[in-house]
Amino acid sequence: MLLAPPFVALFASRRWRRAPAATVVTPGPGLTPLGRLEREFLAVLSSHVSDPFARDGDGLAPALRAAGVDSAVADHVKRLRDRLRAAR
């Protein structure tokens, strides 16, 4: 009977520490909707083309084709990247 309260306290404190704290991720104060869109676009693009030089230069469409993307889609993605840069 004397050992029960310490075990209850130990169990309660472990349970309380294990609960994950809710974290709220907020974008930076200066991040515009266009900036968020460009960041998401580059994240998806980097998942298909790992070479940063191919993502930035004229080699984007051939790199996407090598990754298995259709030729028309690869050309469209290249134009979209250029339009996002021009809008920025």
C-alpha positions in Angstrom: 0.0 0.0 0.0 2.9 2.4 0.6 4.5 1.5 -2.8 1.3 2.2 -4.8 1.5 6.1 -4.8 5.1 6.3 -6.1 4.3 3.9 -8.9 1.2 5.9 -9.8 3.2 9.1 -9.8 5.9 7.5 -11.9 3.4 6.2 -14.5 1.6 9.5 -14.7 4.9 11.5 -15.2 6.1 9.1 -17.9 2.7 9.3 -19.7 2.8 13.0 -19.5 6.3 13.2 -20.9 5.5 10.9 -23.8 2.6 13.1 -25.1 3.9 14.9 -28.2 3.8 18.6 -28.0 1.7 20.2 -30.7 4.0 22.2 -33.0 2.6 24.8 -35.3 4.8 25.5 -38.4 4.2 28.9 -39.8 5.8 30.2 -42.9 8.3 33.1 -42.7 6.8 36.6 -42.3 7.9 37.7 -45.8 6.8 34.5 -47.7 4.1 35.4 -50.3 1.8 32.9 -51.9 4.0 33.0 -55.0 7.0 32.2 -52.8 5.2 29.3 -51.2 4.2 28.0 -54.6 7.8 28.3 -55.9 9.2 26.5 -52.8 6.7 23.6 -53.2 7.4 23.4 -57.0 11.1 23.2 -56.4 10.6 20.5 -53.7 8.7 18.3 -56.2 11.2 19.1 -58.9 14.1 18.1 -56.7 12.5 14.8 -56.0 12.6 14.0 -59.7 15.9 15.6 -60.6 18.6 15.4 -57.9 21.3 17.4 -59.8 20.9 21.1 -58.8 22.7 22.2 -62.0 20.3 20.3 -64.2 17.3 21.8 -62.3 18.6 25.4 -62.9 19.8 25.3 -66.4 18.6 24.3 -69.8 19.2 20.7 -69.0 15.9 20.4 -67.0 13.8 18.9 -69.7 16.4 16.2 -70.7 16.9 15.4 -67.0 13.2 15.0 -66.5 13.0 12.8 -69.6 15.8 10.7 -68.2 13.8 10.4 -65.0 10.9 8.9 -66.9 8.7 12.0 -67.4 6.9 12.3 -70.7 8.5 14.7 -73.2 5.6 17.1 -73.4 5.3 17.2 -69.6 9.1 17.8 -69.3 8.9 20.8 -71.7 5.9 22.2 -69.9 7.6 21.9 -66.5 10.6 23.8 -67.9 8.3 26.6 -69.2 6.6 26.7 -65.8 9.9 27.0 -64.0 10.8 29.9 -66.2 7.5 31.6 -65.7 7.8 31.3 -61.9 11.2 32.8 -62.1 10.0 35.7 -64.3 7.1 36.3 -61.9 9.4 36.5 -58.9 
